[in-house]
Amino acid sequence: MVVSDSKKIFLSHKGVDKELVRDFKESLNLLGYDTWLDEDEMPAGTALDRGILQGMKDSCGVVFFITPSFKDDGFLESEVDYAIKEKREKGEKFAIVVLQFVDDDGGVGAIPQLLEKYVWKKPRTYLEALRHIIVALPVVSQGVDWRDEIAAVVNTPKTKSTTSELSEEAVSILQTAVAGNGRILHMVYLGGQRIQMGKEALELGQDTRKIALWKGGLEDLQRRRYIRDLGHKGEVFEVTREGYEVADELRSD
């Protein structure tokens, strides 16, 4: 079985808790994690069940925000079922994080029966809740480095490499992007995924192996600082100075 290489964090919550969850989303994004939140990921007209199912498939973990408003019914019930299914299929590459919050009056949300067998936490503060999420996830954010915009600081690739170590997919993405406008778009939609490089588009469909290989190519380029994630969502990239230099080396080989 081929397991999706997607590393998004699915944020499951009741609609009335949207502001709380949006704060966690922004904090996780700032730390370098890619999150899945329904209002951002499902455009108007998306069938909710299918959108939620695809979102769960594209994730490596789900965080259940159990507040007194959380009820194990409707779409939240579906999210619990989908999460358990992904956990069974992906094993250690998928985490179920259950956080039980206490409101100002001392009320707590009920843990859904299907989630009771998983370790759950009752954080005293939102900062403690954030720590629980980070510790439980099967992925880590990128290492500490200088900001690109700081003058007189030279950013070297985190992983030393030569062009010969790049995968075929990474080389193809880089060369095609450089031949165009230097931009790369990674699009996820209900029918599958697509990587757009300038005017050239590569349809990945729903082939999980193909998706893993080409997303791995993107991650390879990003890890070596040959492309830069513009929105920190893994959707829009641009070729860096180092990337253009490597592309020149590839052309001369």
C-alpha beads as a LAMMPS data file, in Angstrom:
LAMMPS data file: protein, C-alpha beads

253 atoms
252 bonds

1 atom types
1 bond types

-500.0 500.0 xlo xhi
-500.0 500.0 ylo yhi
-500.0 500.0 zlo zhi

Masses

1 110.0

Atoms # bond

1 1 1 0.000 0.000 0.000
2 1 1 1.291 3.440 -0.931
3 1 1 0.770 6.063 1.800
4 1 1 0.215 9.683 0.832
5 1 1 3.177 11.913 1.565
6 1 1 0.939 14.857 2.423
7 1 1 1.808 16.596 5.673
8 1 1 -1.199 18.804 6.360
9 1 1 -2.727 19.072 9.844
10 1 1 -6.538 18.711 9.781
11 1 1 -8.242 20.990 12.332
12 1 1 -11.582 19.498 13.415
13 1 1 -13.964 21.751 15.322
14 1 1 -17.484 23.040 15.774
15 1 1 -18.327 26.134 13.733
16 1 1 -18.825 28.315 16.815
17 1 1 -15.197 27.664 17.780
18 1 1 -13.873 29.001 14.455
19 1 1 -12.024 31.974 15.980
20 1 1 -10.224 29.743 18.486
21 1 1 -9.172 27.267 15.817
22 1 1 -8.122 30.033 13.409
23 1 1 -5.680 31.301 16.070
24 1 1 -4.138 27.822 16.303
25 1 1 -3.972 27.629 12.506
26 1 1 -2.075 30.921 12.275
27 1 1 0.344 29.872 15.029
28 1 1 1.027 26.496 13.394
29 1 1 1.524 28.142 9.986
30 1 1 3.976 30.607 11.524
31 1 1 5.939 27.663 12.928
32 1 1 6.151 26.109 9.461
33 1 1 3.306 23.569 9.589
34 1 1 0.713 23.219 6.815
35 1 1 -2.863 23.163 8.132
36 1 1 -6.238 22.145 6.727
37 1 1 -9.173 24.345 7.726
38 1 1 -12.503 23.983 5.953
39 1 1 -13.030 27.686 5.196
40 1 1 -9.678 27.839 3.356
41 1 1 -9.650 24.455 1.659
42 1 1 -13.210 24.011 0.394
43 1 1 -14.386 26.551 -2.210
44 1 1 -18.068 27.372 -2.591
45 1 1 -20.025 24.487 -4.062
46 1 1 -17.787 21.750 -2.650
47 1 1 -19.709 18.698 -1.421
48 1 1 -18.955 18.758 2.310
49 1 1 -18.569 15.005 2.807
50 1 1 -16.200 14.678 -0.158
51 1 1 -14.263 17.797 0.777
52 1 1 -13.755 16.601 4.348
53 1 1 -12.768 13.110 3.207
54 1 1 -10.199 14.484 0.751
55 1 1 -8.858 16.848 3.408
56 1 1 -8.345 13.954 5.792
57 1 1 -6.580 11.917 3.080
58 1 1 -4.250 14.862 2.413
59 1 1 -3.268 15.091 6.095
60 1 1 -0.806 13.369 8.404
61 1 1 -2.811 14.125 11.507
62 1 1 -6.017 15.577 12.875
63 1 1 -6.546 17.763 15.927
64 1 1 -9.968 17.502 17.568
65 1 1 -10.838 20.657 19.503
66 1 1 -13.258 19.241 22.090
67 1 1 -15.028 22.244 23.615
68 1 1 -18.445 22.192 25.312
69 1 1 -19.816 23.069 21.843
70 1 1 -18.351 19.941 20.199
71 1 1 -21.043 17.318 19.488
72 1 1 -20.372 13.892 18.019
73 1 1 -22.974 14.171 15.286
74 1 1 -23.380 15.409 11.715
75 1 1 -20.166 16.287 9.909
76 1 1 -18.113 16.069 13.123
77 1 1 -19.171 12.424 13.400
78 1 1 -17.929 11.880 9.841
79 1 1 -14.595 13.511 10.694
80 1 1 -14.128 11.106 13.612
81 1 1 -14.879 8.124 11.355
82 1 1 -12.556 9.380 8.574
83 1 1 -9.754 10.055 11.077
84 1 1 -9.875 6.544 12.504
85 1 1 -9.855 5.095 8.972
86 1 1 -6.746 7.145 8.070
87 1 1 -5.042 6.072 11.301
88 1 1 -5.613 2.421 10.459
89 1 1 -4.234 2.869 6.940
90 1 1 -1.266 5.169 7.687
91 1 1 -0.271 3.956 11.135
92 1 1 2.541 6.023 12.630
93 1 1 2.328 8.487 9.735
94 1 1 -1.018 9.735 11.036
95 1 1 -1.708 11.194 14.471
96 1 1 -5.030 11.687 16.241
97 1 1 -4.678 14.529 18.741
98 1 1 -7.605 15.036 21.113
99 1 1 -7.701 18.236 23.181
100 1 1 -10.440 18.783 25.762
101 1 1 -10.975 22.448 26.622
102 1 1 -12.641 23.885 29.722
103 1 1 -14.832 26.988 29.342
104 1 1 -15.043 29.922 31.746
105 1 1 -17.853 28.255 33.675
106 1 1 -15.930 25.019 34.179
107 1 1 -17.815 23.102 31.504
108 1 1 -15.997 20.553 29.353
109 1 1 -16.785 18.873 26.072
110 1 1 -17.562 15.153 25.966
111 1 1 -14.903 12.979 24.316
112 1 1 -16.553 10.981 21.476
113 1 1 -16.670 7.287 22.363
114 1 1 -14.590 6.289 19.332
115 1 1 -11.815 8.665 20.438
116 1 1 -11.697 7.528 24.061
117 1 1 -9.082 4.858 23.282
118 1 1 -6.639 7.508 22.072
119 1 1 -4.556 9.549 24.506
120 1 1 -6.242 12.884 25.084
121 1 1 -5.141 15.997 26.932
122 1 1 -6.908 18.682 28.929
123 1 1 -4.641 21.728 28.466
124 1 1 -4.808 24.508 31.041
125 1 1 -3.765 27.157 28.517
126 1 1 -3.778 27.572 24.744
127 1 1 0.031 27.589 24.769
128 1 1 0.032 24.202 26.506
129 1 1 -2.435 22.948 23.883
130 1 1 -0.099 24.091 21.109
131 1 1 2.776 22.165 22.720
132 1 1 0.647 19.020 22.892
133 1 1 -0.111 19.312 19.158
134 1 1 3.523 19.797 18.156
135 1 1 4.771 16.896 20.294
136 1 1 2.124 14.493 18.968
137 1 1 2.538 15.187 15.240
138 1 1 4.533 12.728 13.076
139 1 1 6.159 15.665 11.232
140 1 1 8.500 18.430 12.376
141 1 1 8.883 21.990 11.164
142 1 1 12.031 23.209 9.413
143 1 1 15.118 24.005 11.453
144 1 1 15.959 27.462 12.723
145 1 1 17.647 29.713 10.157
146 1 1 18.152 33.404 9.363
147 1 1 15.292 35.260 7.727
148 1 1 15.877 35.774 4.006
149 1 1 15.277 39.532 4.215
150 1 1 18.016 40.244 6.784
151 1 1 20.881 42.076 5.079
152 1 1 24.429 40.655 5.075
153 1 1 23.267 37.176 6.064
154 1 1 24.095 34.375 3.660
155 1 1 21.660 31.474 3.807
156 1 1 23.331 28.197 2.875
157 1 1 21.286 25.114 2.029
158 1 1 20.357 23.054 5.076
159 1 1 21.321 19.922 3.189
160 1 1 24.575 20.002 1.267
161 1 1 24.078 18.414 -2.109
162 1 1 25.131 18.275 -5.713
163 1 1 22.909 18.383 -8.753
164 1 1 23.478 14.658 -9.270
165 1 1 21.652 13.989 -5.993
166 1 1 18.443 15.614 -7.183
167 1 1 15.631 13.254 -8.121
168 1 1 14.408 13.163 -11.709
169 1 1 11.170 14.797 -10.577
170 1 1 13.024 17.628 -8.837
171 1 1 15.199 18.261 -11.897
172 1 1 12.169 18.296 -14.193
173 1 1 10.262 20.732 -11.967
174 1 1 13.240 23.085 -11.639
175 1 1 14.157 23.128 -15.317
176 1 1 10.570 23.646 -16.442
177 1 1 10.016 26.454 -13.914
178 1 1 13.232 28.235 -14.933
179 1 1 12.244 27.982 -18.599
180 1 1 8.999 29.753 -17.690
181 1 1 8.472 32.547 -15.178
182 1 1 10.198 30.870 -12.231
183 1 1 6.917 30.209 -10.451
184 1 1 5.537 26.835 -9.355
185 1 1 1.971 26.170 -8.208
186 1 1 0.888 23.035 -6.360
187 1 1 -2.892 22.747 -6.603
188 1 1 -5.120 20.287 -4.745
189 1 1 -8.724 19.834 -5.835
190 1 1 -11.421 17.192 -5.552
191 1 1 -10.360 15.448 -8.758
192 1 1 -6.728 15.162 -7.738
193 1 1 -3.601 17.334 -7.767
194 1 1 -1.650 19.374 -10.309
195 1 1 1.800 20.992 -10.419
196 1 1 1.920 24.085 -12.643
197 1 1 5.382 25.264 -13.750
198 1 1 5.111 28.460 -15.761
199 1 1 2.771 27.569 -18.643
200 1 1 3.408 23.841 -18.271
201 1 1 1.008 21.751 -16.169
202 1 1 1.575 18.265 -14.789
203 1 1 -1.651 16.441 -13.876
204 1 1 -1.122 14.027 -10.975
205 1 1 -4.741 12.953 -10.621
206 1 1 -5.362 10.770 -7.577
207 1 1 -2.443 8.405 -8.143
208 1 1 -0.928 8.378 -4.629
209 1 1 2.425 7.001 -5.811
210 1 1 2.756 9.652 -8.511
211 1 1 1.722 12.363 -6.068
212 1 1 4.301 11.171 -3.516
213 1 1 7.108 11.180 -6.118
214 1 1 6.404 14.655 -7.488
215 1 1 5.654 16.210 -4.097
216 1 1 8.927 14.671 -2.964
217 1 1 10.590 16.529 -5.838
218 1 1 9.119 19.801 -4.591
219 1 1 10.258 19.065 -1.039
220 1 1 13.731 18.145 -2.308
221 1 1 14.050 21.523 -4.037
222 1 1 12.692 23.397 -1.034
223 1 1 14.973 21.572 1.413
224 1 1 17.988 22.609 -0.656
225 1 1 16.696 26.196 -0.869
226 1 1 16.377 26.007 -4.669
227 1 1 12.747 27.163 -4.407
228 1 1 11.002 29.342 -1.826
229 1 1 7.485 28.829 -0.445
230 1 1 5.854 32.238 -0.896
231 1 1 2.715 31.695 1.175
232 1 1 4.047 29.075 3.620
233 1 1 1.162 26.815 2.599
234 1 1 3.018 24.592 0.130
235 1 1 1.001 26.019 -2.757
236 1 1 3.030 28.785 -4.428
237 1 1 6.805 28.655 -4.917
238 1 1 9.432 30.694 -6.747
239 1 1 12.907 29.710 -7.874
240 1 1 15.687 31.208 -5.721
241 1 1 19.111 32.482 -6.784
242 1 1 20.589 29.117 -5.817
243 1 1 17.914 27.421 -7.901
244 1 1 18.804 29.389 -11.032
245 1 1 22.486 28.619 -10.477
246 1 1 21.751 24.883 -10.222
247 1 1 19.575 25.045 -13.338
248 1 1 22.536 26.597 -15.186
249 1 1 24.769 23.743 -13.971
250 1 1 22.244 21.192 -15.195
251 1 1 22.134 22.781 -18.634
252 1 1 25.952 22.715 -18.893
253 1 1 26.219 19.022 -17.926

Bonds

1 1 1 2
2 1 2 3
3 1 3 4
4 1 4 5
5 1 5 6
6 1 6 7
7 1 7 8
8 1 8 9
9 1 9 10
10 1 10 11
11 1 11 12
12 1 12 13
13 1 13 14
14 1 14 15
15 1 15 16
16 1 16 17
17 1 17 18
18 1 18 19
19 1 19 20
20 1 20 21
21 1 21 22
22 1 22 23
23 1 23 24
24 1 24 25
25 1 25 26
26 1 26 27
27 1 27 28
28 1 28 29
29 1 29 30
30 1 30 31
31 1 31 32
32 1 32 33
33 1 33 34
34 1 34 35
35 1 35 36
36 1 36 37
37 1 37 38
38 1 38 39
39 1 39 40
40 1 40 41
41 1 41 42
42 1 42 43
43 1 43 44
44 1 44 45
45 1 45 46
46 1 46 47
47 1 47 48
48 1 48 49
49 1 49 50
50 1 50 51
51 1 51 52
52 1 52 53
53 1 53 54
54 1 54 55
55 1 55 56
56 1 56 57
57 1 57 58
58 1 58 59
59 1 59 60
60 1 60 61
61 1 61 62
62 1 62 63
63 1 63 64
64 1 64 65
65 1 65 66
66 1 66 67
67 1 67 68
68 1 68 69
69 1 69 70
70 1 70 71
71 1 71 72
72 1 72 73
73 1 73 74
74 1 74 75
75 1 75 76
76 1 76 77
77 1 77 78
78 1 78 79
79 1 79 80
80 1 80 81
81 1 81 82
82 1 82 83
83 1 83 84
84 1 84 85
85 1 85 86
86 1 86 87
87 1 87 88
88 1 88 89
89 1 89 90
90 1 90 91
91 1 91 92
92 1 92 93
93 1 93 94
94 1 94 95
95 1 95 96
96 1 96 97
97 1 97 98
98 1 98 99
99 1 99 100
100 1 100 101
101 1 101 102
102 1 102 103
103 1 103 104
104 1 104 105
105 1 105 106
106 1 106 107
107 1 107 108
108 1 108 109
109 1 109 110
110 1 110 111
111 1 111 112
112 1 112 113
113 1 113 114
114 1 114 115
115 1 115 116
116 1 116 117
117 1 117 118
118 1 118 119
119 1 119 120
120 1 120 121
121 1 121 122
122 1 122 123
123 1 123 124
124 1 124 125
125 1 125 126
126 1 126 127
127 1 127 128
128 1 128 129
129 1 129 130
130 1 130 131
131 1 131 132
132 1 132 133
133 1 133 134
134 1 134 135
135 1 135 136
136 1 136 137
137 1 137 138
138 1 138 139
139 1 139 140
140 1 140 141
141 1 141 142
142 1 142 143
143 1 143 144
144 1 144 145
145 1 145 146
146 1 146 147
147 1 147 148
148 1 148 149
149 1 149 150
150 1 150 151
151 1 151 152
152 1 152 153
153 1 153 154
154 1 154 155
155 1 155 156
156 1 156 157
157 1 157 158
158 1 158 159
159 1 159 160
160 1 160 161
161 1 161 162
162 1 162 163
163 1 163 164
164 1 164 165
165 1 165 166
166 1 166 167
167 1 167 168
168 1 168 169
169 1 169 170
170 1 170 171
171 1 171 172
172 1 172 173
173 1 173 174
174 1 174 175
175 1 175 176
176 1 176 177
177 1 177 178
178 1 178 179
179 1 179 180
180 1 180 181
181 1 181 182
182 1 182 183
183 1 183 184
184 1 184 185
185 1 185 186
186 1 186 187
187 1 187 188
188 1 188 189
189 1 189 190
190 1 190 191
191 1 191 192
192 1 192 193
193 1 193 194
194 1 194 195
195 1 195 196
196 1 196 197
197 1 197 198
198 1 198 199
199 1 199 200
200 1 200 201
201 1 201 202
202 1 202 203
203 1 203 204
204 1 204 205
205 1 205 206
206 1 206 207
207 1 207 208
208 1 208 209
209 1 209 210
210 1 210 211
211 1 211 212
212 1 212 213
213 1 213 214
214 1 214 215
215 1 215 216
216 1 216 217
217 1 217 218
218 1 218 219
219 1 219 220
220 1 220 221
221 1 221 222
222 1 222 223
223 1 223 224
224 1 224 225
225 1 225 226
226 1 226 227
227 1 227 228
228 1 228 229
229 1 229 230
230 1 230 231
231 1 231 232
232 1 232 233
233 1 233 234
234 1 234 235
235 1 235 236
236 1 236 237
237 1 237 238
238 1 238 239
239 1 239 240
240 1 240 241
241 1 241 242
242 1 242 243
243 1 243 244
244 1 244 245
245 1 245 246
246 1 246 247
247 1 247 248
248 1 248 249
249 1 249 250
250 1 250 251
251 1 251 252
252 1 252 253
